[in-house]
Amino acid sequence: MWTLHVKTNFEKKRRREPHRGTTECNKHGDENVKRCRRIASRLMVFDEIVLKIVDYLSPLVIMILLSCTLNATTMLYLTSQNLVAIYYYLLYSFLKTMGVVSIARLTEPLRWKRESCLREIRKIFVNCNLEEEEEAVLRNLEKLLQASPQFHIYQLFTLDCRILLPVAHGVITYLVICFQFNYSEDPMFVGNSTVDT
């Protein structure tokens, strides 16, 4: 009974005592909410701009991805065939691979900004005693920021870092196919297979 009474008194004191730094948060509470609103509204506008740009440049993005993938595959294949210009082919395939990576990471800064804004909102929730209106505004902003937009290219794929794995898969598949055709056309390979049968 006594321990229960002590706990409830402690909880009551804890509820009444302001959290560390709450006086500073109460002074700047409105400013924090206004700052979060400004950041969220700018992010929303920026999302719309990037969505329009991605929609407009979808054909160009597809062509760049296809040409970079094809060139990287071809140069990697030529690297194994021609030992004289191996560094040239490796450098060229590296540059084409970096082209694919830069296109795949085009929307990453938006995601990073969203995450930093969400962290700031959560810090305000933890460190400040907010009024109901301010807390409701921040909860709405948090929901808006968590629903990040998807940047689709002609509804074929989403433009993000997850596209790198299918591109690498395609390059490796076509390299294997090229090597198989190369070995099947090799006269020594063809001569050995006819002698064995």
Secondary structure as GFF3:
##gff-version 3
##sequence-region A 1 197
A	DSSP	alpha_helix	2	16	.	.	.	ID=ss1
A	DSSP	alpha_helix	22	56	.	.	.	ID=ss2
A	DSSP	alpha_helix	58	81	.	.	.	ID=ss3
A	DSSP	alpha_helix	86	104	.	.	.	ID=ss4
A	DSSP	alpha_helix	108	127	.	.	.	ID=ss5
A	DSSP	alpha_helix	132	146	.	.	.	ID=ss6
A	DSSP	beta_strand	152	153	.	.	.	ID=ss7
A	DSSP	beta_strand	157	158	.	.	.	ID=ss8
A	DSSP	three_ten_helix	161	163	.	.	.	ID=ss9
A	DSSP	alpha_helix	164	185	.	.	.	ID=ss10
A	DSSP	alpha_helix	187	196	.	.	.	ID=ss11
###
